[in-house]
Amino acid sequence: MLFLVVLLLSGATIISLIMFSVHYGISPMPSSRQAVKKILEHVPGDFQGKIIDLGSGFGHLARALAHHCPSAQVEGIEASPLPWFISFCYPHPSNLSFKKGDFLNYSLDSAQYLVCYLCPSAMVHLQVKFQQLQPGTVVISNTFALPSKKPIWVYHVTDLYYTPIYGYRY
Ligand SMILES: C[S@@+](CC[C@H](N)C(=O)[O-])C[C@H]1O[C@@H](n2cnc3c(N)ncnc32)[C@H](O)[C@@H]1O
């Protein structure tokens, strides 16, 4: 009986993970070590405002940002229940919090830095949403560019895919 319950729970968890990945066009795969390093290089360690990780997955990048900027408030927003639950339960510093839901339903204009690792269709929606951002807000995107905004910098990290990281200023 216990075996059956565990089997059913595992099946439901895997199905939920797959369904959310298909719906949002991206799995909760974390940014590579090199990509995280490059992103951190572009956020000052003494920054004191708000940073949001759009689609925080298991919380890998958000945790790195919270440790890198101990005086900042870091927030991860994740729609997929399992990664959100794991990031929420995993020990994290007090300047980091996780919200569950679609980031398109949240106001982003209180953040001065937004980071993301998403997919092309999400970047199209975000480009529209970013019109509400406060002037000076910095957006850093792993792998995927905004369709029609010129980045202020682009770096390729030295991983297997020569992954681009894009920086934008609003
Ligand atoms: C590739 S992971 C990135 C995880 C983390 N940001 C990192 O870089 O290590 C992308 C995550 O974005 C989430 N996601 C995609 N679209 C979303 C949306 N509209 N609202 C909330 N989460 C979303 C996916 O569920 C997935 O877990």
The ligand as a MOL file (V3000), in Angstrom:
LIG
                    3D

  0  0  0     0  0            999 V3000
M  V30 BEGIN CTAB
M  V30 COUNTS 27 29 0 0 0
M  V30 BEGIN ATOM
M  V30 1 C 15.5840 27.5090 -16.8240 0
M  V30 2 S 14.7640 27.7730 -15.2610 0 CHG=1
M  V30 3 C 15.7900 29.0230 -14.5550 0
M  V30 4 C 15.9940 28.8640 -13.0720 0
M  V30 5 C 16.8260 29.9640 -12.4300 0
M  V30 6 N 16.3290 31.2810 -12.7600 0
M  V30 7 C 18.2690 29.8690 -12.8450 0
M  V30 8 O 18.6730 30.6580 -13.7290 0
M  V30 9 O 19.0120 29.0240 -12.3100 0 CHG=-1
M  V30 10 C 13.3180 28.6770 -15.8080 0
M  V30 11 C 12.1530 28.6260 -14.8350 0
M  V30 12 O 11.2290 29.6640 -15.1970 0
M  V30 13 C 9.9310 29.2070 -14.8490 0
M  V30 14 N 8.9810 30.0450 -15.5780 0
M  V30 15 C 8.8420 30.1740 -16.9170 0
M  V30 16 N 7.8760 31.0520 -17.2190 0
M  V30 17 C 7.3790 31.4890 -16.0300 0
M  V30 18 C 6.3560 32.4120 -15.6720 0
M  V30 19 N 5.6490 33.0750 -16.6110 0
M  V30 20 N 6.1370 32.6500 -14.3600 0
M  V30 21 C 6.8580 32.0030 -13.4120 0
M  V30 22 N 7.8240 31.1030 -13.6770 0
M  V30 23 C 8.0870 30.8510 -14.9820 0
M  V30 24 C 9.9360 27.7480 -15.2600 0
M  V30 25 O 8.9280 27.0330 -14.5830 0
M  V30 26 C 11.3500 27.3210 -14.8640 0
M  V30 27 O 11.3680 26.7440 -13.5950 0
M  V30 END ATOM
M  V30 BEGIN BOND
M  V30 1 1 1 2
M  V30 2 1 2 3
M  V30 3 1 2 10
M  V30 4 1 3 4
M  V30 5 1 4 5
M  V30 6 1 5 6
M  V30 7 1 5 7
M  V30 8 2 7 8
M  V30 9 1 7 9
M  V30 10 1 10 11
M  V30 11 1 11 12
M  V30 12 1 11 26
M  V30 13 1 12 13
M  V30 14 1 13 14
M  V30 15 1 13 24
M  V30 16 1 14 15
M  V30 17 1 14 23
M  V30 18 2 15 16
M  V30 19 1 16 17
M  V30 20 1 17 18
M  V30 21 2 17 23
M  V30 22 1 18 19
M  V30 23 2 18 20
M  V30 24 1 20 21
M  V30 25 2 21 22
M  V30 26 1 22 23
M  V30 27 1 24 25
M  V30 28 1 24 26
M  V30 29 1 26 27
M  V30 END BOND
M  V30 END CTAB
M  END
